[in-house]
Amino acid sequence: MRENYYTDPQGRRVRALHAARVALRSSDGARVQKMLWDDIRSASREFIERAFQLRRRQIVGDCKQLKTDVDSFNDNRPEQAPIQLLLDFTDDVAEANQPTEYRPRKPR
């Protein structure tokens, strides 16, 4: 379901289906948590906000683990230059958003 994309009206490739953890009541009245999927084109704002928060927490968890791994490598290889880790992705995202195809300019 993570691989289902569509092109939005602005021409962007957008993931269609998103997962969010929701609390529900089971048939016996017990409170249970479930992961539900919904389509970004029809899901409620509340659901999509939860889905985005979950994905952001996953990214933070990946970054935390990467930092731990880099720190361990650097601390345990003091004879080598430390590997630098930058966790500010602002420039990376801006670069990734640049067009990959360029139309030639018309001659003047």
N, C-alpha and C positions, 0 to 999 in steps of 0.2 A: 504494500500500500504506500510505502515511502517513495516508490518509484513512479507514482502517478502524477504527471505534470500536465499543465495546460498553458496556453498563451493568453495572457490577459489583454484587455483592450489597448493597453499601452505598448504591447509587443514583448512583455517580459515573460520569461519561463518561470512559472509559479508552481510550487508543490500544491496539489489539489487536496490531499487528505492529511489531516493532522490528528495527533493523539493527545488526549488529556486524561488525567486521573480525576475521577468523579466519585463522590460518596453516594451510595444508593442504599435503599432498604431491601433486604431479601424478603422472600415470602413469609418467613417466620418473624420478621420485624427487626432482625439484626442489621446493624450498619456494616456495609461492606464497601471496599474500594475496588473500582474497576477501571481499566483503561478502555476508553471509547474513542472511536475514530469518527470524524465528521469532515464534510467538504467545506473548504474555506469560502466557497461561493454561496453557501446556504446556512452555515453554522452561525450560532449566536456570537455576538462580540465576546460575551463572558467565556464561552467555550474556547474561542480562538485565543483570548488572552491567557487562559490556563495552559493551552497547548504551547504558546510561545514562551511562557515562563518555564515550562518543563524543558523545552529545548535549550533555553538559555542556561538553566541549571546543569544540563548535561554538558554543555560546552565548558562551563566553569569547572566542572568535575574533571573533564579531560585536561584542561589547562593546569589545574592543581596537580594532577598526576604527572604531567609532563615536567612541571617545575621540580617536583620531588625527584624524578628520574635524572634530570639535568644536574640538580644539586648533588645528588649521590655520585654521579659520574665525576663531576668536578672535584668533589671532596676526596674521592678515592683515587684520583689520578693527579696528585699535586705536581708531578713532574711535567705535566702537559699544560698548555695554555687552556684556561677554562672556556667552555662553550658558553657563548652569550645567548640569553633567551629574552626576547622581547615579546610581551604579551599584549601589547597595544596593536590591535589589528586594523586601526583606522586606515592607514596607507594601503594595506593589503586589500581591504574591501574596495577602496576607491580604485585601485589598479584593476581589480577583477571586474569592476563595473565599466571599464573602458571598452569601447567597441573593438571587435576583433576583425571587422571588415571595414575597409575604407573605400568609398566611392571616389574615383578620380575627379579632380576639379575640372570644371569646364574651362576651356581656354577663354581668355578675355578678348 
